Amino acid sequence: MRSAAHIYLSALPFAGKNSLICRRFTGLFTGLISIDTFGIDRHGGQIIMTLAGHSDSVNSVAYSPDGLVLASGSRDGTVRIWDTRSGEEMMPALSSDAGAVHSVAFAPNGKNLVAGTDAGEVYIWDISATHLSPRQLRGHSERVTSVSFSHDGEFLASASYDDTVRLWRFQTGEQVVVMVGHEGDVNSVAFSTASDFLASGSDDLTIRLWRTATGEPVGQPLNGHTDWIHSVSFSKDGELLASGSRDREIRLWEPRTGDCIATLSGHTGKVRSVQFSPDGRSLASAAYDNVVRLWTLGEDLEEASSIVLKGHSSLVYSVAFSPDGLYIASASADHTIRIWDAGSGQTAIQPLPAHDDGVNAVAVSADGGFIVSGSDDKSVRIWNAQTGDPKLPPLLGHTKSVNSVAISIDGRLIASASADGTVRLWNAQTGGAIGEPLQGHENEVRAVQFSSDARWLVSGSDDETVRIWDVATREPSNVGPLHCDDPVLAVAFSPDHQLISTGDYGGRTRLWNRETGQLAHQPFQASDWIRSIAFSPAGTHLVSGGDDRVGRVWDISTGQQILALEGHSYRIHSITFSPNGQIIVSGSADRTIRLWDTVTGAQLAMIHGHNGYVTSVAFTADGKSIVSGSSDSTIRVWDVEAALTQSSDSDDDPAAALQQNGFGDGWIVSKSGEMLLWIPEEYRAFLDLPTCTTLIGRHRVNDTAGEAWHHGEKWTDCWRGATTA
C-alpha cells in the first residue's frame, strides 16, 4: 500500500468501537463511512489477531504451557513460532525436510516442540537452544497425523496413516510400544489427564482406548460415528472424551463406560478438530464449513449451545485453547492462524435466523406472501417475503442437502428434493410433513416442480430418470418413469401442464408428453450440462442455462435456438422468464444476476451483491421483484425497476458501487477498477445494497456514506491528525 491513510479508511469503520485501534485513531480521520451491524459483533469483538506467514494450509496449532508462545505446522513443510502478545515470529521458520507438517505439540517443559510429518517421521526441536537441529524419531511407515505429550512429559504418543499408535520415551527417543488394532488411518491421539490412558480416532469409524503402561486396548472400541473420526480430546478431569468426525458431528463419551452421552450438531462441514477448555466448561471445534464453534457445556450436555467464530475464508483444520482458557487459536487452509477472544465469544450477539449453509433453491408463492428455500443444511425454510422473518420453524426431515423446492399454485403445498434420494411434501401453513417421503429414485434428486393445476409433481434425479407423482395420492403416475441417458439436473412443466421439459448432464433439453411419456420433440442440444430450464408464460419458448455459460432460448414449435444470452463468465445455475415474458433473469457461479431482453437478447442489467455462487433465481408473480439464493447462505430480494435504472455514476455510494461493479479481492471498486473500500471477509455476504429490498442472512451490515466520504483521489483528505494533534 502506498498510503497508510486508505488502510485506516477501510479498517476503522469495521473495528470494534471499544478496540484500541478505534479509540486511538478514529479521532484523527474524517470522511469515514458509518457501519451498523445486526446479528454480528463489530470486527475485533472476537478476533484478537491474525497471524500470516505460511505459504500453504496451516494444519495444526499448539500453545506453550505458559501461553506466551504459539506454534503452527503447515503443509508448506515448516513450523513457525509466534509471540502471542505481539503476533510477531520469534525465530526463523523451522523446516521439517520431511514434507507437510500435520501436527505440533509443546512438551510440558515449554522448551521442546514436536511435529508429525508427511514422511512418517517425528521431529523434535529444542527452541530454547541456539542450534536448532532437530532429533528425529523413526518407526512409522506413513504420515504422522497427530502427536501428544503425557502430562508429566515422560512419554510422547504419535498416530499415523500406517494404522498404528506408537508410544515413545521422550528423553531417549526409545519406542516403547506399538498399539495395533485400528483397521484404517489413525488421525488423532490424546492422553488422559492422569496419562494412564490414550484415546485414538480412526478412519475405521472407531475410537479406541489404550492402557499407556502396556499398550493394551481397554474395553471395546467406541462406535457411533458414521464417518472418519478426525479428532479426540479428554476433558481436564478425564470424565469426558470428545470426538469430531467427518460426519459433521461431535460426540461426548464417558471413557469409563464407553457410552456416548451427547451428540452436538451445528457444523455443516467435516469436523476436523475438537478441544476442551482448561476448565472443562467449554469445547472448541473447527470444521470444513470455514468456522470455529465455541460450545458452552452445562449440566445437560445434549442442550449445549454454541456460537460461531467466523473469519477464516477457507477450511479450518485445528483449534487450541490457551492455558488460561481466555483465547482460542485456529489454523486454516487460508494460510493464516487466528486468535479469538473466548470470553467475548460467550456473550456474542446471536445471529439472525437464517440458513446455516449454502442456499440451493428458492421459490415464491403465487400471492407473493412467502418465500421457500432449501439448503445444504438439510432444511426447508419459509420466510415472510416482505420482512425476511421466518414464518415457521425450519422444516426438518431430509438427511442430506435440499437441492430444489417448489410451491403449489394455491400456496398450500411445498415440495422439496434432496440428495438423500427422496422428495417430500409439506403443509405450507403448518410446516408439517405430509405423509412419508416419496421414494422411487435410486440416487440424488436434483429438481422438482408442481404442474400449474397442482395435480402433478415432477422430479429429476442422478439415477437418469424423471418421475411423475400424483399429488393427491402421493403415488407414482401410471406414466413413466421417463428414462434419460444422463443424470437429470432440471425439470419444468409447461403452463398448460401437458409438456415436461428435462435438462441433463449431456447438455440435452428434452420435451415429453405428460400423458403418454413419449418424446414430443427431438432434444435441444447445448454444449455442456443443463442446470436450469423454464417455459415462457405463453408456453411457446423454453430457456435453458448451464455449464457452457450461455442462456439459450428455444422456439418449441420448430426446435430452433433463437437467442444466445452471452455474458456470464462461469456456469449458469438458474434461469427463468418474468411473468409478462419480457425479461429473462439468470443467476451464475460468477456471483452475478443478469437481466436480459427476451426479444433482442440484450443484457439489460447486471446485479452484484452475493459473495458466493448465485444458485437460484425466481420472479415474484407481479414481476416487480427477483428472489435469489446463494452458496453464501443468504437470500436476497431485488427491486427489478431499480436494477434496470440503477445509475452508473455510483462511486460516491460504496454499496451502490459494489452492486454495480462487484468486488476485487475484497475491495469495492469504482467503474475504472480503482479500489475504494476494503471489506473484511466475514462482512462481504451481508452488505445491505440499494437495489436489495430484503436480505435474509445470519448477519446484516448497513453502511452509510457521509456527504464527504473520502475515497479514491480524496484519500489524502481523510487525515486530520496534523491539525488536531
N, C-alpha and C positions, 0 to 999 in steps of 0.2 A: 504494500500500500504506500502510495506517495504522500498521503495526507492522513495524519492521525485524527484530524477533525472528523472525517467521514466515518471512521471506525466508531467513534463515540456517538455520532449522529445516528448510526444504526443500532448500536448496542444499548444505549441508555434508555430508549423507550420501553424495552423489554426487561430491563433489570428490575429486581425486586425493590420496592420503594425504600425499604429499610436496609438494603445492601450497602456495603462500604463504598462500592464504586458509584452507586447512585447518590449517596449523601455527599461524596467528595466532589463529584464532577457536574451534577445537574445544574447547579447554580452558575457554572461557567459557560453554559451553552444556551443558545436561543434558537427558535425556529424548529424545535423538535416536534414530531408527530405525537399525538396522545393515544395511549393504548388502554383499552378496557378489556378485561378478560372475564369469562364466565365458565365455571366448571374446571378451571385450571389455575394453578398458582402462577404468579409472575415469575419469569425466568430468573433463576437464582434462589427461589424459595426452597428448592430441594437440591439442585446441582451445586456443589461447592466448587469443583474444578474439573476440567477436562485435561487429561494428560495425553499428549500426542508425540510420537517419535518413532513408533514401529512402522515398518513399511508393508505390513501384511496383517492378517487377522490376529487379534490378541486372544489366546486360548485360555489363559489362566492368570489369576491374581492371588497374592497372599500378603498379609500384614506380618511385620515383625512382632515379636512378643510385646514390645513397648509401644507399638503403634506408630512409631516415628518414621518407619521405612515401609515402602510398598514394593514388592517385586512383581514383575509381569513377564510371562513367557509367550512367545509369538510363533506363528507359522514362518516368520522371516528368519528363524533359527537363532534368535537372540533372547537373552534375558536382560531386562532393564531394571535399574534400581532407582526409586524415586523418593525424594523428601516429601513426606505428606503435608508438611507445613507450607512449603513454598511451591510444590509441584515441579521442582527442578530435578533433573537427573543428577545423582550423587557421584557417578563414576561412568566411565565409558561402558558401553553395552558389552555384556558377556556373551561370547559366542559358544554354541554347543558343538559346532563342527560335526553334528550328527543329525542335521535336518531340523524339522519343526520341533518346537518345544510345546508339549501338550499339558504339562502340569508343573507347578512350582510350589515349594513349601519351605518355610523357615524352620530351622531347628529351635528347640526351646532356649538354647543359649543365645539366640539372636545373631550369632556370628556366621553360622553356616547356612547356605542356601542350596536346595536340591532341586533338580529339574529332571523330568522324564522326557525322553526324546524319541524322534521318529525311528531312529536306527536301533532302538531297543536297549540303549544304554542309559544308566542313571548318572547324572553329573552332579558333583558336589564341589561348591566353592566356599572358601573362607573369605567373606567380603571385608573382614577386618584386616586382612593381610595386604601387604604392598604388592606381593607377587600373586596374581590371580590365576594360577594354573590349576585346573580342576582335577579332582580324583574322578575315576570312572568305575562304576560297578557294572560288570557284565554277567549275563546269565539269561536274560530274556531273549527270545528269538524274533520277536515282533515289537512294534512300537510300544513304549511305556506311556500309558494314558493317565495314570494317577500316582502320586506319591504322598505319603503321610507319615509324620513322626509320632512315636509313642510320646506320652506326655512327660515322661522322665528323660526323653532324648536318647534312650539306650538303643531303641530299635527304629528302623525305617522300613516301611512297607511299600511295595510297588505293585501296580496292576498293569496287565498287558493284553494286547491282542493275541498273545500266544495261549490264551485261556487260563493263565495261572496268576496267582498272587504269590509274591516272594517276600520273605522276611529277611532283613539284613541287620547284622550288628553294626551300628553306625560308626563307632570308633575304628574298628578294624576292617570294615568292608566285607566281613565274612558272611556268606549266605547261610542262614540258619535253617530255613525250611522252605520248601516249595509246596504251596497249597493247591491241590489238583481236585477238580470236581465240576467246575463250570464247563458247559458244553458250547460256549461261544465267547466272543471277545469280552474281556473284563474291563469295564470303563471307569470304575471308581472304587476306592478303598478308603476306609476311615477307622481309626482306633476309637474304642470306647474311652470314657474319661479315666477309668482306672487302668486302661491299656491292657486289660486281661482278655479282651475280645477284639476281633476285627470284623468289619462288615464289608462285603463286596457286592457290587451290582454288575450285571452282565447282559449281553445280547441274548442270552438264553431265557430271558424274562424272569429270572430269579434273583433273589438276594440271598447270600449265604453268610452265616456267622461262623467264625473260626476261633478256636482257642489259641491265644498267642503263644503260650508256653509249648504247645505240642504241634500246632498247625492242623489239628484235627477239627472236622466240622462239628458244629454244635446244633443238634436237632435237625429238623428237616428244612430244606430251602423255603424261603418265604415266597409264596405265589400270590398273584393278584393283578399285577400289571399285564397289559395285553400287548406291550411292545417293549423294545430295548430299554434297559434301565441305565441311565447316564450318570446318576449321582446318588451318593448316600452320605448321611451326616447324623452323628449322635448328638443328642442334647447334652448339656453340661452334667446333669445328674444321671445320665445314662439310662433314664427311664423311657426315652423315646428315640426312635430311629426314623429319619425322614428319607424318602426316596423320590427322585424325579425321573420321569420316563418320556420316551418318545410318544407315548400315548396321550401326552398333554396333561397328565395328572400327577399330583403329588400325593403320596400315601404316607401316613404316620402309623408306625408299628410299635408294639410292645416287644422289645427284644427277648424278654424272659419267657413269654408265651408264644411268640411268633404270630400273634393276632394283629390284623390290620384294624385299627380303631377309628380311623378317619381318612377320608379322601377329599383333597382340596382341588377344586376345579376353578378355572378362571383363565389360565393361559390358553391361547388359541394357536400355539405352536409347540414344538417339541420342548420339553423341559430339560435343559442341559445342566443345570447346577442348582443345588439347594444347600443352605447352611443355616443352622440355628444361631440366634444371637447368644452372646455370652450368658445372659440371664435366663435363657430358655423361653422367654415370653413372646419372642418373635421368630419368624423364619423369613429368610430372603430366598428368592428364586429367580433364575434367569432362563430365558426361552428364545425360541426361534421366531416369536412374534415381535422381536425387537425391544422388549421391555423387561424391566425388573419389577417384580412384585414384592411388596413388604406385607407379610401376613401377621396379624395380631392373634395370638393363641390364648383363648380364655378357658374357662372350666369345661365347656362343651367344645371339643376340638372340631366337631363337624360344623360348628357355627363360626369358625374362624373367618374373619373379614380381611380384605386386602385392599391396598391402594397401589396404583400403578405409578412407577417412576419411569417417565418417558423422556427420551432424549437421544438415545442411540439411533442411528439411521440404518442399522443392519442387525443381524442376528447377535444375540448376547450369549456368550459361552460360559461365563464364570462370574460368581459373586463371592464376596468375602466380607464379613463384619470386622470392624476394627476391634481390638481387645476390650475397649471400654464400651462397645456397643453403640457408640454415637454416630458412626459413619458406616457406609456400605461402599465398597469398591466393586466395579463391574468391568468386565472385559468383553470386547465386541469385535465382530468381523469388520466393523467400520474403521479398524486400526487404532481405536482410542480406548483409554481407560477413563471411566467417570467415577467421581467420588460424590456420594449423596449424603445429605443430612438425614439420618434415620429418625431423628427426633421430630423434625418438621414434617417428615413423611407421615407420621402417625396422625397428625392433625391437618393433613392436606385437604383442600377443598375437594368435595366429591364431584366426579364428572357428571355431566348432564346425561339423561337417559339416551342411549344410542346403541348401535351395534358395536360389538367388541372386536369385529374383524371385518374384512372386506365385504362390501355390498355387491352382490352379483346380479340382482334383479330388482326392478321397481315396476309398479303398476298403479294406475289411478282409477278410482271409482268413477262411474259414468256421471254421477252428480257432482263430482269434484270435491266431495267432502273428506275423503280419506285416501291415504297412500299406503300401499302394502309393499314390503321389502323382504328379500331373502338374502341370507348372508353365509359366509364361511363359518360364522359362529354357531351354525346349525339351527338358527331360529328364524321364524317368520314374525314380522312385527307390523303393527297397524298404527299409523300416525294421523293426527289431525292435519289436513293439508294446509290450513291457514296458519296455524301456530307452530306446527312441528312437534307438538306434545304427543306422547304416546296415548292412544285411546284405550288400550288394553295391555295387560302384561304380555311378555313375549309368548308366542305360540311354540311350544316345545314338543318334540316327538321324533323329529329326524335325528339320526345318529351320525350323519355326515353333512357336508356343506349343502346349503339350499341353492340350487342353480337357477331356478326360474319360478316366478309367481304369476298368477292371473286372477282376475276378479270377474265374476259373472255380471252380465249387463244389469241385473236388478240389484246388484250390490249385496246379495245375501251370502254368496259363497266365495271362498278363496281356495285356489288350488296351488299346490307347491310341488316342485320336482326336485329330487335330491340325488346326490352322489351315493346315497345308501341304496339306490335301486328302486325306490318307491315313489309313488305320487300320493299326496294326502289332500283331503278335503277338510275345510274348516268353516265354522259358522262365523261370518264376519261381524255379527253383533255381539256374540258372547266369547268368541275365541276358542270355543270348544271344538275338539276333533269330531268329525262326522264319520262314524264307523271305523273300520280297520283300514290301514293303508291299502291303496290299490297296488297289488303285486302282480307281476307278469313279466316285467322286464328283467333281463338277466345281467344287467350291468348298469352303470351310472345313467340316470335320467337327466338329460340336458335341458329340455324345453317342454313347456306345457301351455295350452291355451284353450279357453272356452269358445264354443260356437256362439254366434250372435243371438241365438234364441236360448242359450244356456242349457240346451238339452244334451249336448255332446262335449266331450273333453278329449283333446288330442295330446299325445306325449311322444317325444322322440328320445332315443337312447343310444348309448355307445354299443348296444348289442345289435345295431344296424336295423332295428325295427321301429316302426311307428304304430302306436296302438290307439284305438278309438274306444272311449269309455261312455257308457250310458250313465249320465249324471244321476238320474233318479234311482237307478238300481245299484249303481257303483260297480257294475259288471262290465266286462268287455263287450263291445258291439259284436254282432254276428259278421261284421265286415273286418277283415284283417286277421292278424297283424299285417301291415304293409312292409314288405322286405326291400331294403336298400342294399347297396353294395359297400357302404361305408358307414361308420358311426354318424348318427344324426345329431346335429347341433342346434337346429332351428326348426320350428313348426309354426304354421299360421292357418287360420280359417279365412275363406273369402267372406265378404259381407253377407252374402246370401246363404252361407254355410254349406254350399254344395261342393266346394273345392277345398282341398287341403294342400298346402304347399310345404315342402320339406327342403332343408339345406343340409349338406353333409361335408365330410372331410374331403371328398373327391372334387369339391368345387361345383357340384351339380345341384341345381334347384329343380325339384320335380313338382308337378301338379297331379293330384289324384282326385278321382271322383269319390266323394264320401259314401255314396250309396252303393257303389259297386266295388270300390277298392282298386279299380283299374286306372292306369295312367291316362290322364286327359290330354297330355301333350308330350312331345319329346322333351327331355331335360334341357334346361338352360345351363350352359356351361361357362363357368368362370375359371380362373387360373389357380385358385387356391381355396382353402377351407371356407365354407359359408357359415358364418356365425349368427346371422340375423336376417330375417325376411319379413316383409309386411305387404299386404294388399293396399291399393289405393282405396279411398272411401267409395268410389264408384265400382270397384271391383274389376276395372279394365286394365290395370297395370300392377306390376309387382316390383318392389325394390329389394335388393339383396346387398349385403356387405360382409366382408370377411378379411382373410389374411392378405389378400392382394392389395389392400388399402383403397380400393375403388368401390364406390357405391354404384350399382348398376340398376337402371330402370328398364323393365321389360314390358313390351306390349303382349298381353296374354293371348290375344286372338291370333297374332302372327308368329309369336315366339321370338321376335326380333328385339335386340337391345337397342333402345332409342336414346339413352343418355348414359354417359360415364361421369360420375361425380368424383373428380380428382383433386387432391389437396392434402389429405391426411398423410402423415409421414410414418404411420405404423398401422397395425391392423384395426379394422372396424369391428367393434364388439356389438353394436346395436344401431339399428336404423329403422325409421318409420315415417309415415306420412302425417301431416297435420289433418285435423278433422275436415277442413274445407278442401284438402287436396292440393293446396297451392305451395306448400313448403315441405321439404324433407329435412328431418333432423338426424344427425349421426353422432355417435359417441365412440371415441377411439382410445387405443392404448397410447396414443401420443398426448393424452391428457386434455384434449380439446373436444368441445362440442361445436359442430358446424351446422349452419342452416343453408339450404340450397333451394333455388328456384326450380320447381318441377317442370316448367316449360322449357327453360333455356339450359338448366344445369349449372347456372352461375352460382358461385358462393355468395350468399347474402350477408353472413356474419360468422365470426369465429369467437367462441367464448372460452377464455382461460379461467381457471379457478380451482379445479380439483388438483390435488397433489399426487394422484395415482391414476391408474387406468380408468377411463370412463367406461363402465361395463354395461350400463343400461340407460336408455332414454325413453321417455313417454310424454306425449302431449296430454294436457287436460282436455276435457270434452269441448270446452269453449275455444280451445286453440290459443288462449292468451298466455299460457304458461307451459314450461317444459320441466319435467322432473327428471333428475339424473342420479344414478348411483355409481359409486366408485370403489376401487380397491383401497382407497384411503379411509374407508369405513364411514364415509359421510354420504348424506343425501342432500341434494340442493334443488330448490325450486327457482326457476329463472323466468323473468318477465320477457316475453318474446318481443314486444314492441320496443322495450328499452334496449334489447340486444341488437335489434335491427337499426336503431337510430343512435347507438352509442357514439359519442364524439371521439374522433381520433386524436384530438388535442387534449390528452389526459394526463400529461406529466405532472401537473400540479396537484393531482389527487393520487396518492400511492395505490389505493385499492382499484381505482379506475385504470391506472397504468398496468397493474397486474392483470386485470381482466382482459385488457386489450393486447398486451404484449407478452404476458407469461413470465415465468421465472428463468433466470440464467444462473445456474449453480447456486440457487438460494437467494439471488438478487432479484428484486423488482427492477426491470429495465425500462428505459424510455423507448420511443419509437425508433431512435437511431441505435439502440443497443447499449446506451450509456447506463452504467449502474447507478440506481437511485437510492435503494434501501435494501439492506440485507436482513432476511427474516430467519430467526432460529428454526432449526429443523422441526421442533415439536409444535410450532405455530402454523406451519405452511398450509396445512389442510383446513384450517379453521378460520381464515380471514373472512370477515363479512364484506361482501362485494356489492357494488351499487345495483347491478342487474339481478343479483340473487335476493329474492324476497324472503326465502326461508332457508335456514341451514340446520340440518339435523345431524348433530355430531356430539361426541363426548365433551367437546370444548367449543367455545366461540370467542373470537378475538375481533373487537371493533377498533378501527384506527381512524383518527380524525386529524387531518392536516390543517394546521392553522393558516391564516392568511399569509404568513411569512415563512412558510415551510422552506427551509434551506436545503437544496439538493442540487446535483449537477454542478454547474459553474458557480452556484451560490454557496458551496460548501465552506468557503473561506469566511462567509458572513456569519456562520453559526458560532464562531469563537468570540466570546466577550470577556474571557478571563483577564486579558490585559487591562481592560478598562475597569473591571470590578475588583481585581485582586488588591 
